[in-house]
Amino acid sequence: MKPTIVILISGRGSNMAAILSASLPIKVAAVISNQADATGLELAAAQGIPTAVVDHRAFSTREDFDAALQNAIDQFSPQLVVLAGFMRILSPQFVAHYEKRLINIHPSLLPAFPGLHTHRQALAAGVRIHGCTVHFVTDRLDHGPIVVQAAVPVLQGDTEALLSARVLRREHVIYSRALRWWAEGRLHWQEDCIHVDGEFQNFGGLSAPEPVA
């Protein structure tokens, strides 16, 4: 039987779409959003995947929202909860409930540039290499154990939009790769680090740069 995941989104769900199209050995039990107008919900529904909305604006505290979100997720009994552009900071209680079962993709080479506006941060810092990171979520924002990273060059004349698009193409590759490893039982926790059987974790780096957008 395929392991089950629930995907959380807030918008268009491009990483969710990449996951759905990757023919992974997993079952997507549901897609849940905190935004009723998230276009990713339409894509999921069109593929016959159950969808739900838990609107954060309906709750007076983060903890109340997280409790409702947790209840919605747990109805599907997932083995993994996948954050795919889910734009909410989750409470420590929520993160603890899904300890080692909550995974995220972040558009930077963590631990560099946590938080928002990562491409703007990278350009302001003058770095020459940027990228994205798949990591497990802990109660420290954007600092959980890393599963896989992919690097892209920062090019002369880059804007936030150009750099974001270059990174996003890598995101679509490595998130599916990380979920495949998870489904195949190839991720191993050793203290606070993740080890992958038979793979080098920096997948799709600078050896084959993509054309400039």
JOTA-V48502 format. One record per pair of residues at least 4 apart in sequence whose ideal C-beta (glycine too) atoms are under 8 Angstrom apart, sorted by the first residue. I is the first residue (numbers start at 0). J is the second residue. D is the distance in whole Angstrom. If there is no record, write none. Layout:
i:j:d
I:J:D
I:J:D
This chain:
i:j:d
1:24:6
1:25:5
1:26:4
1:182:7
2:24:8
2:25:6
2:26:7
2:78:5
2:79:7
2:181:8
2:182:5
3:25:7
3:26:5
3:27:8
3:28:5
3:75:7
3:76:7
3:77:5
3:78:5
3:79:8
4:25:5
4:26:7
4:27:6
4:28:7
4:77:5
4:78:7
4:79:5
4:80:7
4:81:5
4:178:7
5:27:8
5:28:6
5:29:5
5:30:7
5:31:6
5:72:5
5:75:5
5:77:4
5:79:8
5:80:5
5:81:7
6:12:8
6:15:5
6:18:7
6:27:6
6:29:8
6:30:5
6:31:7
6:43:8
6:81:5
6:83:5
7:30:8
7:31:5
7:32:7
7:33:8
7:68:8
7:72:8
7:80:7
7:81:7
7:82:5
7:83:7
7:85:4
8:12:4
8:15:5
8:30:6
8:31:8
8:32:5
8:37:6
8:39:4
8:40:7
8:83:5
8:84:5
8:85:6
9:32:6
9:33:6
9:34:5
9:37:6
9:84:6
9:85:5
9:86:4
9:87:7
10:34:7
10:37:5
10:38:7
10:39:7
10:84:6
10:86:7
11:37:7
11:38:5
11:39:6
11:84:8
12:16:6
12:30:7
12:37:7
12:38:7
12:39:2
12:40:8
12:42:6
12:43:7
12:83:6
12:84:7
13:17:7
13:39:8
13:84:7
13:167:7
13:171:7
14:18:6
14:83:4
14:84:6
14:104:6
14:170:6
14:171:6
14:174:5
15:19:6
15:30:6
15:39:5
15:42:7
15:43:7
15:83:5
15:84:7
16:20:6
16:39:7
16:42:6
17:21:6
17:170:8
17:171:4
17:172:8
17:174:7
17:175:6
18:23:7
18:27:7
18:81:7
18:83:7
18:174:6
18:175:6
18:178:6
19:27:7
19:42:8
19:43:7
19:46:6
19:48:8
21:175:4
21:178:8
21:179:8
23:175:6
23:178:6
23:179:5
23:182:6
24:179:7
24:182:5
24:183:7
25:178:6
25:182:5
27:43:8
27:48:5
28:48:8
28:49:7
28:75:4
28:76:8
28:77:6
29:48:7
29:49:5
29:50:7
29:51:6
29:72:8
29:74:8
29:75:5
29:77:8
30:39:7
30:40:6
30:43:4
30:48:6
30:49:8
30:50:5
30:51:8
31:50:7
31:51:5
31:52:7
31:53:6
31:68:7
31:71:6
31:72:7
32:37:4
32:39:7
32:40:6
32:50:7
32:51:8
32:52:6
32:53:8
32:85:8
33:37:8
33:52:7
33:53:6
33:54:6
33:55:5
33:64:8
33:68:8
33:85:7
33:86:8
33:87:6
34:52:7
34:54:7
35:40:8
35:52:5
35:54:6
37:52:8
38:42:7
39:43:6
39:83:8
39:84:8
40:44:6
40:50:5
40:52:7
41:45:6
42:46:7
43:48:4
43:50:5
44:48:7
44:50:5
49:75:8
51:71:5
53:64:7
53:67:5
53:68:5
53:71:5
55:64:5
55:87:6
57:64:8
58:63:4
58:64:4
58:67:7
59:63:6
60:64:7
61:65:6
61:87:8
61:88:7
61:90:5
62:66:6
62:90:5
62:92:7
63:67:7
64:68:6
64:87:8
65:69:6
65:89:6
65:90:5
65:92:7
65:93:4
66:70:7
66:93:8
67:71:7
68:72:6
68:93:7
69:73:6
69:93:6
69:96:6
70:74:7
72:77:7
72:80:6
77:100:8
78:100:7
79:100:5
79:101:8
79:102:6
79:178:8
79:181:6
80:97:5
80:100:6
80:101:5
80:102:7
81:102:6
81:178:7
82:101:7
82:102:7
82:103:4
82:104:7
82:136:7
83:104:7
83:174:7
85:103:8
88:140:7
89:93:5
89:94:6
89:101:8
89:136:7
90:94:7
91:95:6
91:138:4
92:96:7
93:97:7
94:98:7
94:101:6
94:136:6
94:137:6
94:138:5
95:138:7
97:101:4
97:136:8
99:135:6
99:188:7
101:135:7
101:136:4
102:133:7
102:134:7
102:135:6
102:136:7
102:146:7
102:177:7
102:178:8
102:181:7
103:133:7
103:134:6
103:135:8
103:136:5
103:141:8
103:143:7
104:131:6
104:132:7
104:133:5
104:134:8
104:170:6
104:173:8
104:174:5
105:109:6
105:113:7
105:117:7
105:131:7
105:132:5
105:134:7
105:141:5
106:117:5
106:118:7
106:131:5
106:163:7
106:166:5
106:167:7
106:170:7
107:111:6
107:112:4
107:113:7
107:117:4
107:120:7
107:121:7
107:129:7
107:130:7
107:131:7
107:132:7
108:112:8
108:128:7
108:129:7
108:130:4
108:131:7
108:132:6
108:148:6
108:150:6
109:113:7
109:132:4
109:134:6
109:141:6
109:142:7
109:145:6
109:148:8
110:141:8
110:142:6
111:121:8
111:126:7
112:117:4
112:120:4
112:121:6
112:124:8
113:140:6
113:141:4
113:142:7
114:140:7
114:141:7
116:120:6
117:121:6
117:129:8
118:122:6
118:129:7
118:159:5
118:162:5
118:163:5
118:166:7
119:123:6
119:159:5
120:124:6
121:126:5
121:129:5
121:153:6
121:162:7
122:153:7
122:157:6
122:158:8
122:159:7
122:162:7
126:153:6
127:152:7
127:153:5
128:150:5
128:151:7
128:152:6
128:153:7
128:205:7
129:150:7
129:151:6
129:152:8
129:153:5
129:162:6
129:166:6
130:148:6
130:149:5
130:150:4
130:151:5
130:166:6
130:169:6
130:204:8
131:148:7
131:149:6
131:166:5
131:169:5
131:170:5
131:173:7
132:145:6
132:147:8
132:148:5
133:145:7
133:146:4
133:147:5
133:148:8
133:173:6
133:174:6
133:177:4
134:141:8
134:142:8
134:143:4
134:144:6
134:145:5
134:146:6
135:143:4
135:144:5
135:146:7
135:193:7
136:143:5
137:142:7
137:143:4
137:144:8
139:143:7
144:188:7
144:191:6
144:192:6
144:193:5
145:192:8
145:193:6
145:200:7
146:177:5
146:180:7
146:181:8
146:186:6
146:193:5
146:195:7
146:200:7
147:173:5
147:176:6
147:177:5
147:180:8
147:195:7
147:200:5
147:201:7
147:202:6
148:173:7
148:200:6
148:201:5
148:202:8
149:169:4
149:170:8
149:172:7
149:173:5
149:201:7
149:202:6
149:203:4
149:204:6
150:169:8
150:201:6
150:204:4
150:205:5
151:162:8
151:165:5
151:166:6
151:169:6
151:205:7
151:208:7
151:209:7
152:205:6
152:208:6
153:157:6
153:162:6
154:161:8
154:211:6
156:161:8
157:161:5
157:162:5
158:162:7
159:163:6
160:164:6
161:165:7
161:211:8
161:212:5
162:166:6
163:167:6
164:168:7
164:212:5
165:169:7
165:209:6
165:212:6
166:170:6
167:171:7
168:172:7
168:209:7
169:173:6
169:203:6
170:174:6
171:175:7
172:176:6
172:202:7
172:203:5
173:177:6
173:202:5
173:203:7
174:178:6
175:179:6
176:180:7
176:202:6
177:181:6
177:186:8
178:182:6
179:183:6
180:185:4
180:186:5
180:195:6
180:196:8
180:198:7
181:185:7
181:186:5
185:195:6
185:196:4
185:197:7
185:198:7
186:193:6
186:194:8
186:195:6
187:193:7
187:194:5
187:195:8
187:196:7
188:192:7
188:193:6
188:194:8
189:193:8
189:194:6
195:200:6
198:202:7
203:207:7
